[in-house]
Amino acid sequence: MMQNDKKLKISVANNRKSVNWVSQELLWSEFITKISTPARTNETYEQFIKLKKSQQDELKDVRSDLLQGN
């Protein structure tokens, strides 16, 4: 457990375009743990940069978006 571990209120959804976001409370240390493992996809960097911007955006949207609330 971290020193000064504070509670955060965040909103989560299935993807960045979602219209239904759910409020959630978690500790700063839990948030760090949640985002510390990168999500990897199968394409190479060369393949990725050849994709259209919209296709790149969809591939980057691999986990729930997180926004800090009030």
Summary of the structure (lengths in Angstrom):
residues: 70
radius of gyration: 15.2
end to end distance: 23.5
largest distance: 44.6
contacts: 125
relative contact order: 0.28
helix: 31%
strand: 21%
